[in-house]
Amino acid sequence: ALSQNGTNIDAMTNGGSTAFVFASMFGHLSIVHALVDHGASIEQSDMYGKTALTMAAKNKHVEVVSIRRMIRFLDQ
């Protein structure tokens, strides 16, 4: 598993994007689930202030937006 081998689940590109942001942006639902299950930060924004939620919404990935909203609701 990612977290067991010392991988930084929230590693960022030079622009500040994470794997969670990219998975959300491209609508890779299974990867979004896996990253959340391994503790990825779901609030991280890139250097332009864009979050995974804004990128998923911009690219019309409704399933990712729904998951993100559900996670936010459950965290309250």
C-alpha positions in Angstrom: 0.0 0.0 0.0 1.1 3.5 -0.6 1.3 4.6 3.0 3.1 1.5 4.1 6.2 2.1 1.9 6.7 5.7 2.9 5.2 7.3 -0.2 4.0 10.9 0.4 0.4 10.6 -0.7 0.2 14.4 -0.9 3.4 15.0 -2.9 3.0 18.1 -5.1 4.1 19.1 -8.6 5.9 22.4 -9.1 2.5 23.9 -9.6 1.2 22.5 -6.3 -1.1 19.9 -7.7 -1.4 16.5 -6.0 -2.5 13.0 -7.2 -5.9 13.7 -5.7 -6.2 16.9 -7.8 -5.2 15.1 -11.0 -7.5 12.1 -10.3 -10.4 14.5 -9.6 -9.6 16.7 -12.6 -9.7 13.7 -15.0 -12.6 11.9 -13.3 -10.7 8.8 -12.2 -13.2 7.8 -9.6 -11.5 4.6 -8.4 -8.2 6.5 -7.9 -10.1 9.2 -6.0 -11.5 6.5 -3.7 -8.1 4.9 -3.2 -6.4 8.2 -2.4 -9.1 9.1 0.1 -8.9 5.7 1.7 -5.1 6.2 2.1 -5.6 9.6 3.8 -4.9 12.1 0.9 -5.6 15.7 1.7 -8.8 16.6 0.0 -8.5 20.4 0.7 -5.2 21.0 -1.0 -5.2 23.8 -3.6 -2.6 24.4 -6.3 -0.6 27.6 -6.7 -3.6 29.2 -8.5 -6.0 28.4 -5.6 -7.8 25.6 -7.5 -8.9 22.6 -5.5 -9.8 19.1 -6.6 -13.4 20.0 -6.2 -13.1 23.0 -8.5 -11.2 21.0 -11.1 -13.7 18.2 -11.0 -16.6 20.6 -11.4 -14.9 22.5 -14.2 -14.4 19.3 -16.1 -18.0 18.1 -15.4 -17.0 15.0 -13.3 -20.2 15.0 -11.3 -19.4 11.7 -9.6 -16.2 13.2 -8.2 -18.0 16.3 -7.1 -20.6 14.2 -5.3 -18.0 12.2 -3.5 -16.2 15.3 -2.4 -19.4 16.8 -1.1 -20.3 13.6 0.8 -16.8 13.5 2.4 -17.2 17.2 3.4 -20.6 16.5 4.9 -19.4 13.4 6.8 -16.4 15.3 8.2 -18.7 17.9 9.9 
